Amino acid sequence: MSTLERERMRTTTGVRIPERAHWPAGAPCPALSAEGRCTGHAVRPTICRLWGAGANAAMRCPHGCTPEGGLLPDAQLIDLILTSLEIGGHRAFADVGDQIRALAADPALQPLLTRLISGDATAAPAIVAAIRGRRHDEPDPAAPQER
């Protein structure tokens, strides 16, 4: 969830949504009423709008519902979530959004990307490190070639 989305929820509904790092595991969303209904449905963040629409297990509807047109693949979910975070001013993704999009197909990054898809922006440092590690492994085209 971006800072802008978090602020919109606070000013519109009065509900403060904590950063994911400060959200107890398994705790329900603070915007849910006692009946389990979203009190900020009209202004809900992108991650909530995507809930139940993804093929990724972290985003599937627990009741087995499938949206008309089918489930969204991880790459599309990641693109939509990153776009939301970039628009909302989440600085951790400012320089690496395109690389994350390109790495979406890498099975080694799937656990981190699943965290991202789940709305866990705390995955950002590990994803950034993975991208930097890949950059380090790539040959520098300006470096002298060994013969």
NUBA-69032 format. One line per field, with one value per residue (C-alpha): x, y, z. Coordinates in steps of 0.05 Angstrom, whole numbers. Each point is the difference from the previous one (the first is absolute). Layout:
BEGIN
px c(X ...)
py c(Y ...)
pz c(Z ...)
This chain:
BEGIN
px c(0 28 6 -52 -49 12 -12 -63 -28 16 -30 -62 -18 40 33 75 32 68 62 4 62 -42 -60 -5 1 -70 -33 -62 0 -17 -49 -45 -63 -24 -40 63 -19 48 -15 41 -23 -8 71 34 73 24 21 -72 -28 44 -17 -31 21 69 23 53 -23 11 -53 -52 -69 -3 -71 22 -31 31 -9 -33 56 43 54 56 70 55 34 -64 -14 72 -6 -66 27 66 -38 -42 61 37 -60 -9 72 30 74 26 -23 20 61 -16 -72 19 50 -51 -48 53 18 -73 11 61 -20 55 -34 -71 -1 20 -48 -56 14 -3 -65 -29 13 62 45 52 22 29 71 9 -27 46 59 -18 -2 66 30 -22 29 65 1 -11 62 16 -1 51 50 60 -11 48 34)
py c(0 67 59 37 -58 -6 75 -3 -55 40 66 -32 -53 18 -68 -3 -57 -16 -14 -74 -7 24 -44 -63 -64 -26 64 22 65 58 26 -62 10 -50 -33 -8 54 53 68 34 -40 60 24 -67 -7 -36 -62 -7 10 -56 -48 -63 17 -32 -69 5 -39 62 38 -54 4 -48 -19 -22 59 16 68 2 -6 -42 12 50 -29 20 46 40 4 23 53 27 0 33 53 15 4 45 47 0 21 -64 16 -71 -15 65 -27 -74 -6 -18 -52 -31 -5 -34 -49 -20 -66 -22 -59 18 66 -28 -1 73 19 -37 44 61 -24 -10 73 -10 58 -24 -48 60 -2 -74 12 60 -42 -56 51 31 -70 -14 65 -19 -68 31 17 74 16 57 -46 -25 -70 -57 -36)
pz c(0 -19 47 -40 5 75 9 -43 45 62 -24 -31 51 62 -2 8 -39 29 -42 -16 44 60 -15 43 -41 -12 26 -38 -38 47 -53 9 40 53 -56 -43 -50 -25 29 -55 -60 -46 14 12 -22 -62 39 26 -70 -26 57 -29 -72 0 -19 56 61 43 -40 -15 30 59 -22 -70 -38 -67 -34 -68 -51 45 52 -11 -8 49 -50 -10 75 13 -54 29 72 -20 -40 61 46 -50 -7 75 14 28 -7 7 -70 -34 -37 -6 -23 -71 23 47 -58 -42 56 12 -38 41 45 50 14 6 77 3 -56 36 60 -44 -33 70 13 42 -21 51 -55 -36 30 -18 -70 -9 25 -50 -57 21 5 -71 -24 34 -35 -69 -39 -6 -75 12 35 -39 -26 19 -58)
